[in-house]
Amino acid sequence: MIYAHADSSLRARCWLRKEGIIVDRGVRTDVCITEDLMYVVIDPKLPDELHSALLLLMLRGAVPPDEREYPRLVKSVSEGLRDRSVWSLYKDYRDVVHYLLDRWSGAREYAGYGAIEALMRDPMLTEIVIPQPAAPAAKYTYVPRGLREQLDYIKFQMVELGRYRRVIAVRNELRLPTNIVIPEPLMYVVAKQLLPSLTMDRPMLTREDQIYRARIAADLLEFNVNVRKVSAHPKPSDALLRPYVARSRAAEGAGAEPYRPGGLEVLALASLVLETRGSVIFSGGMGTGKTTQLNQLLYMTPPWFQVVVIERGAREIWAPLEGQLLHISVPSEDKLWAALDQALRYGTLFTLVALAEARTPQELRTLVNYKLTGHGALTTIHADSVRDVLLRIAEARAPQEGLDGTLVIQLSAAGGVRYVKEARAVIAGGGEVEVADTAEITPRLADYVREAYGTSLREELALRVKALLKAAGVDDPLAARKAIVETVWSGRIDLKAAVREEARRFGYG
């Protein structure tokens, strides 16, 4: 049901390994982490024909937790495919097939999570994320006429259209793409397995797993799934005590003259505002490029951030943030506020909520409140000036504290040329909210840059402008995103060191 294929090239890249995370009657599942920080589940091997038959078996979504029923189910699929080799292969790999079916059906000591069971049982992981596919949803539902046609359709959806979910393993703020892939046609089966019910009467249901204490939540509109865990019983430890003895890298000279960015530095400054979980608003008239600029800014999202995108039906936000982007797409306006509220349920320590367009006072008020919950906010607004933006937010009766430090980038167009008309900051203090120069918010960003990267604000903005120019010279979106990550964060934040320290604690070698 869930692919967890690990070929020889993937195994060769393993850097840290843990053997036997699930062991059952001599059949074992291993896990490893590759040098490029990918979490690999290494299931026992099966021939492709038998693996495909199991895929169809899981698609039916009703595997009884009784191994006496397994031969009958496999035989029915073999006859439906008109492939006798499936039945003969089953007899050769009986123990492995029963082991995999047990993991999905929930037989004996298994919880019924399929390949995700390995992630559930690994105490190093603190969260499991199943994001939406990169490809858009299908326009219509195709009903295959037989099992073979059904299998071909699933493979076509995955290979040709890219409609699949790549599961993400999370250790604190570190996100590790896995080799677990869920075909989009099977996603509803996964959601039903993770949730006790899929009724719209109670759109948010959670259940406590008594063994792993997993918090499970799924968005019913688009099946975004987060599984939250705890890696150990809370107790004093070196990792938990470290924040009390760690020293900041903030340098002297915090009282230097505020810096006023210009040109491409404005976009770089906006990326720092989001990184500090602030708010950025692109405003302007129709066709001024607000959504396009929002997508461009998302390319500058730090690799440890999670971005929850909320849109009305059609998707317009397509930044290539593999494993970082969760989409909630609503079919009607009356469900939008519920989706905004649902976005908070997917929040991690570093979360950015991106609303494709803020239209109503209720939406604006909700977004502004997100800053008070420690989330960043990003959206677009139809307005002719920064003061009009502020007026619309004020009419929404949003809390002043949530407005403080907001960056508004005003876009315009003339003679077929789009341009940034102005960039202004929103400052709240003394019971009043006013529009101010961007120099008013640069001191706090300068403090953050010194603490996080040990450099000055000017140097950090220059580095990010360099990354933007480097990405502009690359045609492929994925390569452009990679160029930005390598330029801005590679070598400055040692993510492998964090993995190494935690992995050894949980039995990796």
N, C-alpha and C positions, 0 to 999 in steps of 0.2 A: 504493500500500500504506500509506503514511504520509501523512496530511494535513499540508500546510503552507500552508494557505490564507491569503492576505494581501489583505483587501479594501481599498477606498479609504480607509475611516475609520482602519484600522490603519496604512496607509502615511502618512496625514496626521499621525500622532502621532510619527513617526520624529524622533529628536533627534540621534543619531549614525548615520552611514551608511558602509558599506563596499561598494563596487561590484565585481562580478566575483570573488567569492571562489571560484567554480568557473566556468570559461569553457571551452566545448567547441564548436568549429565554429560560432561565432556565437551559440550559445545560452548564456545566462549566468544564474547564481543570485546575487542580492545578499543582504546581510543588513543589519539596522539594529537600533538600540536605541531604544525609545520613551521619552518623558518619564517615564512611570511604571515604567521599568526592566523592560520586556518585550523579550526577544530575538526578533526576527522574521526568519524565513527567507522571502525573496521569490523563489519559483520562477516560471519563465515561465508565463503564463496558458494554460489549456486550457478548452474548453467543458465544462460540467458533465456532459453525456452521455459524453464521451470520458474524463473524469476518473473517472467511476463504472465504466466498462469496465476501466480500468487497475486500479482497486481489486479487482475480481473476478479479474483476471489475476494479481495478486500473491497473492491468497488461495490460489491453487493452489500457491504456494510452490516452483515448479520452472521458473523462467524461465532458459533456457539463455543463457550469455554469448556469444551469436552473433546479430548483428543480422539475419542472413539468415533466422532463425527467427521474428523479431518479427511480420512480416505474417501468417504462418499463425496465430500465437497470438491476435492482435487479431481476425482474421476469425472464429476459432472462438468468441470471446466475443460478437462481433456477432451471429452466428447463434444462439448460445444465448439471447441477450436478445431475439432477433427484432426487432432495431433496425438497419435498414440505414444509418441516419445515422451510426452509430459508425464504420462502414468508410469512408464518404465523408469524415468529419471526420479520420480517421487519415491519409488521403492529403493533406489540407490541412495537417496539423500533424506530418508525418512526422519532421522533425528533432527537434522537441521531445519527441515520444513516445519516439524512440530514445534520446535523451539521458537521460530519466527511467528507462527500462528498463535502460540501461547502469549507472546509479547503483545500481539494486537488484540486478542480476544479477552485478555485479562485473566487467563486461567492460572490456577495455583497462586504463586506469590507475586504475580505481575499485576501492574496497575492498568495495562491496556493502552499504552502510549506508542506502541510500535518502535520505530527507530529512535524516537524521542525518549524512550525509556532509558537509554544510555545516558542522555543528558540529565534526566531526572535523578539518576542514581549517582552522578558525579558530584561530590560535595564541594568541589572547587567552584562550580558555577552558581551564580546568584540569580540568574534570570535566563529565560528562553524566549526568543522573539520570533514570531512567524509573520513577516511583513507581507505586503501585497506584491504581486508580480510587477515587473517593469512594463509588460505589454498591457494594453487596454483590455477591458472586459469584452467578452463576445457580444455581438449585437443581437444574436438570436441563439436559441437552444437547438442543437442538432441531436436527434435521437437515432443512434445506430441501429441497424437491423439485426445484428448478430454479435457474438463475442469477438470474433476476428475483426470486424469492422469497428467495434468499440475500442479494441486495443490499438488499432491503427489511428483512430481519432485522438486518443489520449497522447500517443507519441507525436502526432502532428501538432497538437496544441503546445506541447513542450518544446520540440525541436524547431519547428518552423515559425511559430508565433511567440515563443518565449513566455507562455502563460504557465508559470510555475512559481512556487515560493521556495526560496532558499532560507532555511532556518538559521538563526543567529544565536550563538552561545555568548553569554555575557558574564564577565567576571568583574564585579563592581562597575567602573565606568568603561572598561575595555570591551570592545565588541569583536567577536571572532566569527567570521562566516564559517558555516559547516558544509559538509558534503551531503547533508540531508536535504533532499529536494522533493517537494510535494506537487504533483500535477494539479493544475487549477480545477479540472473536473472532479478531483477527489477531495477538494478542500472542505466541502460540506460534510463529508464523512468524518474528517478530522475534528471539525468544530463540534459535531454531535458527540464525538467521543470525549472531548474535553469538557463539555458542558452537560449538566443534567437535563437541560431543556433548551429548546430554541424557539420559545414562544415570544411574540412581541408584547404580550401582557406584562411580562417582567423582563425588560430588555437587558438587565444586568444581573447575572447570577454568578455567585462564586461558591466554590466548595473547598473544604479543608481536607487535604489528603493526610490521613493520620500518620503515615510513615514519613513523608518528605515535607510535610507542612507547605505544600505548594498553593500559592494563590493563583487561581486560574481566571482569566477574564477574556471575553471575546466580544468584539463589536459585531452585532447581528447584521448590519448593513453590508459590510464588506469583509467580515471575518478577519479582522486584525486580531492576532492572538498574542498575549503576553503571559508567560508562566513565571511567577516569582517564587523564589525559594530562599532558604537560609542555608548557608554552607556549614554552620556549626552552632552549637548552643552558645548564646551570648555569655561571655565570661572575660575577665581581664586577660589580655594577650599583648604581645609586642606590637602587633598591627593596630590594635585599638588604643594603646597608650601612646603610640608614636605622635599623633597630632598634638599632644600636650607638651612634647619636648622638641618638636620640629621648629626650626627657625626660618623666618621669612627671608627671601633674597632681596627685599626692597632696598634700593640704594639711597644714598643721601641726595638732597636737592629736591625734595618734594615741593618746595615752594617756588620753583622756577616759573618763569613767565608762561602763561597758557599758550599752547600752540594752536594755530588756526590752519587746519588742513585745506587743501585746494586740489582741483583736478581729480585724478584717479584716487588720490588719497581719501576722498570722501567715501568711495566705495570700500576702501580698506578700513576706514574708521567705522563704517557701518558693520563690518564683520567683527570688529572688536566689541561693539555695542552688543551684538548678539552673543558673542562668546562670554560676556559678563552677564548674560541673561537679562538684557535690556529689551527695549522695543524699537523697531524700525518700521516706518510707514512710508511707502511710495505713494505720492499723490499726484494728481494731474487729470486732464480731460481724457475723453475717449481716444484711443489710438496713440497715446503718448509713450507707450512702452512700459507701463507699470508692472504687469505680470512678467514680461521679459526680464526686466531688471531684478525682480524678485527671484526668478530662477537663477540669474547670474550670481546674485549674492549668496544663494545656497551653495554654490560651488566652494565658497570660502568657509563652510561649516567645519569646525574641528572634527576629526575622525571619531572622537569619543562622544559626540552629541547624538541624541535621538531627535528626529524631526517628525512631528505629527502634523500632517497636511489635511485640511478640511476644505472640501470643494463641493460645489453644487452640480451634481451630475457629471458633465464632461470634464475631463482632466486637462489642466493647463500647466500644472507644475510637474516638471519631468527632470529635475536635477539628478544626475547619476550618482546618488549616495547609496551605494550597495550596502544593504543591511542596516541603514540608518533611517530610512524613510518609511513611515507608516501612513497609509492613505485612509481617510474616511470620506467616502463619497455619498452624499445624500440625494435621494430622488426628488425631494420637494422642499420648499422653503420652510414649512412648518416643522421639519425635522432637524433643521440646521442647529438650533440652540441645543438640542439634545446631543448632537454630535460634538459641539463645542464642550459640553459638560463631560462627555465620554472621553475626550482627549486627555483630560487630567488623569484618567485611570491608567493611561499608558506611560505616564511620566516616570523618568528615571532621575538620577541626581542632576544630569545635564540634559534638559529638554527644551526644545523650541517648538511652539505651536504656531503654525503658519496657516492663516485663513486666506483663501484665494482672493476674496474681496469682502470688505466690511461694509454693509449697507445700512443696517438698522441700528438704532440706539442700543438695543439689547446686546447685539453682537459686539459693538464697540466697548460697552461696559464690561462684558465678560473678558475680552482680550486685555483690557487695562488691568483688571483684577488679577490676571495671570502673573503679572510682575510681583504682586504681593504674595503669591504662592511659590516664588522662586523659579518661575518659568520665563523663558524669553518669548517674545511675541513679534510676529512679522505679518504684515498685511498690506493691501492696497486700498486706497480711498479715492473716489471721484470728488475732486475739489480743485478750485482755481488758484488757491493760495494756501500757504501754511496756516495763516490765521483762520481761513475757512475750515481747515482740518481741526484746529483747536476748538472752533465754535461747535462743530458737529460732535466732538467728543464731550465738550462741556454740556451740551444739550442731553447727552446720554447719562448725565449725572454720575460720571465715573469718579472714583476716589482720586483726590489730588496726588496722594503719595505714589499711586501707580503710574501717574503721568510723568513724574520727575525723571529727567534724563532721557526722554524719548527723542529719537532722531527722526526728523521728517525730511525726506528728499523730494522736492517739488520738481516734476518733469513738465516739459512743454514741447511744443512743435511749431515751427514756422517755416514756410517755403519748402515743405517736405523734409525738413531736418529736425530730428528730435534732439533735445539737449536738456541738461540739468539747469533749471532756472535758479534754484537756490537750495541750500541745505541749512536747516535751522534746528535748534534744540528747543525742547520744551522743559522749562524749569518751574518747579513748584516750591514755594517757600513763603512763610508768613501768611498763610491763608489765601495766597493768590497763585494763579498759574499764568505764566507769560512766555512768549516766544523770545528766544535769546540766540546769541551767536554760538556757533559750535565750540568756540573756545571755552565756553562755560562748562562743558562736559569733558574736555580733554584732560584736566588734572586727575580726575578719578580713573580714567582709562590709563593714564601714564603710571599711576600707582599699581594698577593691575599688571601692566606689562613688566614693570620692574620685579614684581613678586613672582610672576609666572615664568618669565623668560630672561630676567636679569639684563634687560637692555632698555634703551630710551624709547619714548613713543615715536619720535621721528625715525629712528632706525627700524622699528617694527613696521611702521607704515610703508617705509621704502621697500622693505622685504616683501610685503604683501602686494605692493604695486608691481614689483618684479615678477611675482608669481602670476599675477593677472596677465601681464604682458606675455609671459611664457606660455600660459594656457591659450591665449589668443592666437598663437602661432600654430596650434594643433587643431586639426579638423575633427578628430574623433572625441566625443564628449567624455568617454571613460578615460582616455589618455589625458584630456585637459584636466579632469579632476585629479588624476594621479600626479600630474606635474605640479599642481598647487599643493597637494599634501606633502610631496617630497621637498618642495622648496620651503614651505613654511614650518612644517613640524618634524620632518625626518632629521634625526641627529640631535634635536633639541630636547625631545621628550623620549626617554628610553622605555618604550612600552614592553620590550622583550625582558627587560630587567624586572618589571613588575610581574610579568607572567612567570618568570623563572622562580622568583621568591615565593609566590603563592603556590605554584605547581608542586614544588618540592615538599611543601607542607602537607599537600594532599596526595602524596604517594607517586608522583611522576618521577621518571628516571631518564 
